[in-house]
Amino acid sequence: MYNKKLKLLIVVLLIAFSVYQFTEGYIGNGIMYILLSLIFVFLYFKNEFILLAFLKLRKQDFTGAKKWLDKIKNPKSALTKKQQGYHSYLNGVMVSQTNMNEAEKYFKHAISMGLSMDHDLAMAKLNLAGIAFSKRRKQEAQKLLTEAQKLDKRGMLTDQIKMMKGQMKKASVPNQHFGGHRQQRGGRQR
């Protein structure tokens, strides 16, 4: 993995060398070096390890995704702000199965750093709503749930949002016990 500043330096050097190739009359080489520099521009905005982690998550391979994310040693220097958000988002998704407190920290950090797609932001808020609801912070969970519903413009999370609302309604209905006391059966005892 390359540092984000190193990627930009490689882009500048490749473009400079391609200009040199153009001036020397090697047009094909110059075009090739410009295309090669575009790869590093792409990798500046989309980190290669985050892309590989997304591919592993798509196949439900959490250990493989964690392995790729762990290769990013220092996210602050290696990733742009949005990439740091996705790094935290992916860590939150993986940790949410085992440790809700840590997952909550990851999702909050992902939201503060920013996620470029509304669907991902809605998913992070939905997960935070679930965590807040499980910690009995119903107002916060309701607020996060409505924000997630507003962000889900394509309707990809409607089933999960309906399920969460159903669980919240079920939890808010008080248990009704009729009779108040236990009635004993009268009869012979042996």
C-alpha positions in Angstrom: 0.0 0.0 0.0 1.2 3.4 -0.9 0.8 6.5 1.1 -1.6 9.0 -0.5 1.1 11.6 -1.0 3.4 9.0 -2.6 0.6 8.2 -5.1 0.3 11.8 -6.1 4.1 12.0 -6.5 4.0 9.0 -8.7 1.2 10.6 -10.8 3.3 13.8 -11.2 6.4 11.9 -12.2 4.5 9.7 -14.7 2.9 12.8 -16.3 6.2 14.6 -16.5 7.9 11.5 -18.1 5.0 11.2 -20.6 5.5 14.9 -21.6 9.2 14.1 -22.1 8.2 11.1 -24.3 5.9 13.3 -26.4 8.7 15.9 -26.9 11.0 13.1 -28.0 8.5 11.9 -30.6 7.4 8.7 -28.8 3.7 9.4 -28.8 2.7 5.8 -27.9 4.9 5.7 -24.9 3.6 9.1 -23.7 0.0 7.9 -24.0 0.9 4.7 -22.1 2.4 6.7 -19.2 -0.6 8.9 -19.0 -2.9 5.9 -18.8 -0.6 4.4 -16.1 -0.8 7.6 -14.2 -4.6 7.4 -14.3 -4.4 4.1 -12.4 -2.6 5.9 -9.5 -5.2 8.8 -9.6 -8.0 6.2 -9.3 -6.1 4.5 -6.4 -5.7 7.9 -4.7 -9.5 8.3 -4.5 -10.4 4.6 -4.1 -8.0 2.7 -1.9 -7.1 -0.7 -3.2 -7.4 -2.5 0.2 -10.8 -1.0 0.9 -12.0 -2.2 -2.6 -10.7 -5.7 -1.9 -12.4 -5.7 1.6 -15.7 -4.8 -0.1 -15.3 -7.7 -2.5 -14.6 -10.1 0.4 -17.7 -8.8 2.3 -19.8 -9.3 -0.8 -18.9 -13.0 -0.5 -19.6 -12.9 3.3 -15.9 -13.6 4.0 -15.5 -11.5 7.1 -12.0 -12.9 8.0 -10.8 -12.1 4.5 -12.2 -8.6 4.6 -10.6 -8.0 8.0 -7.3 -9.3 6.7 -7.4 -6.7 3.9 -8.4 -3.9 6.2 -5.6 -4.8 8.7 -3.1 -4.1 5.9 -3.8 -0.4 6.3 -1.5 0.3 9.2 -2.1 4.1 9.6 -5.4 5.1 8.1 -4.9 8.9 8.7 -1.8 9.1 6.5 -2.7 6.5 4.0 -6.4 7.4 3.3 -8.4 10.4 2.3 -11.2 11.6 4.6 -13.9 9.6 2.8 -11.7 6.5 2.7 -11.2 6.8 6.5 -15.0 6.9 6.8 -15.3 3.7 4.7 -12.5 2.1 6.7 -14.4 2.7 9.9 -17.7 1.7 8.3 -16.3 -1.7 7.2 -14.8 -2.3 10.6 -18.1 -1.4 12.2 -19.9 -3.9 10.0 -17.5 -6.7 10.9 -17.4 -5.9 14.6 -21.2 -5.4 15.0 -21.6 -9.2 15.3 -19.5 -9.5 18.3 -19.0 -6.1 20.1 -21.7 -3.5 20.0 -19.7 -0.8 21.9 -16.8 -0.9 19.5 -19.2 -1.1 16.5 -20.9 2.0 17.7 -17.6 3.9 17.8 -16.7 2.8 14.3 -20.1 3.8 12.9 -20.0 7.2 14.6 -16.5 7.8 13.2 -17.6 6.7 9.8 -20.5 9.2 9.8 -18.3 12.0 11.1 -15.7 11.4 8.4 -18.4 11.1 5.7 -19.6 8.4 3.4 -20.0 9.3 -0.3 -23.1 7.1 -0.9 -26.5 7.8 0.8 -27.1 4.1 1.0 -24.0 3.5 3.0 -24.8 6.4 5.3 -28.3 5.0 5.8 -26.9 1.6 6.6 -24.6 3.1 9.2 -27.4 5.1 10.8 -29.7 2.0 10.8 -27.0 0.0 12.6 -26.5 2.9 15.1 -30.3 2.9 15.6 -30.2 -0.8 16.4 -27.4 -0.4 18.8 -29.1 2.6 20.5 -32.3 0.6 20.8 -30.6 -2.3 22.4 -29.0 0.0 24.9 -32.5 1.4 25.7 -32.0 4.8 24.2 -35.3 4.8 22.3 -35.4 8.5 21.3 -31.9 8.4 19.8 -32.8 5.2 18.0 -36.0 6.7 16.6 -34.2 9.8 15.4 -31.5 7.7 13.7 -34.1 5.4 12.2 -36.0 8.4 10.6 -32.7 9.8 9.2 -31.9 6.4 7.7 -35.3 6.2 6.2 -34.8 9.7 4.6 -31.4 8.6 3.2 -32.7 5.4 1.7 -34.0 6.9 -1.5 -33.8 3.7 -3.5 -35.8 1.6 -0.9 -33.0 -0.9 -0.4 -33.4 -0.9 3.4 -37.2 -0.6 3.7 -37.6 -4.2 5.0 -34.9 -3.7 7.7 -36.4 -0.3 8.7 -39.9 -1.8 8.9 -38.6 -4.7 11.0 -36.8 -2.2 13.3 -39.9 -0.1 13.7 -41.9 -3.2 14.5 -39.5 -4.2 17.2 -39.6 -0.7 18.7 -43.4 -0.7 18.7 -43.4 -4.2 20.3 -41.0 -3.0 23.0 -43.1 0.1 23.8 -46.3 -1.8 24.3 -46.6 -2.5 28.1 -47.1 -6.1 29.1 -50.7 -6.7 30.3 -51.2 -9.2 32.9 -54.8 -10.1 33.6 -55.9 -11.4 37.0 -53.1 -9.9 39.0 -52.6 -12.9 41.2 -52.2 -16.6 40.6 -55.2 -18.7 41.1 -54.7 -22.1 42.7 -56.8 -25.1 41.7 -58.8 -26.5 44.5 -58.7 -30.2 44.7 -57.4 -33.2 46.4 -53.8 -33.6 46.9 -52.2 -37.0 47.0 
